[in-house]
Amino acid sequence: MSGRGAGGGAGRVAGIAYAALVYAFVYLPVGVLVLFSFQGGRFPILPFDGPSLKWYRQVLGDDDLTTAMLNSLGVALVSSTLAVALGFLAAWGLARFALPAKGLQRALLTAPLTVSYLIIGLGLLILFNTLGVPRSLVTIGIGHAVINAPLCFAIVYSQMGDHQANIERAASDLGASE
């Protein structure tokens, strides 16, 4: 006996239909926005005027907007790399080594996840102003790394638990090197 009721097939179809509706609800507005971004008209309304790259030319032709976009990409790349590196190193250290007060350290590393980003940002602004550090892309990158590092830590640490150590022991038993 498979344990499924008589309505197992209907339940599966209903689940798939529900998932399709959820995905459509989430992604359809984005798809419509992208579609209308290629319209030559001033407003994103039907009827579709035909394909045009007019708006992309205007955005990419604006030096201030292009500079802001490149600054955002640079800050995102650097701060994400820093946050992932710090989060990984903290997770690896807590998962692999016997450290004193490991639970307290883990709690302190994940505590910023419970605080509003606005509060963290204001705290960093006050700190930077007190230290006399001028606002710049570097301080913005530091702020983003501070906000994202606890999340990176939590995600990586969740995958470095005892089960990962067991996998490493099993690999070692099968002849894998350190």
Beta strands, then each sheet from edge to edge (+ up, - down):
end
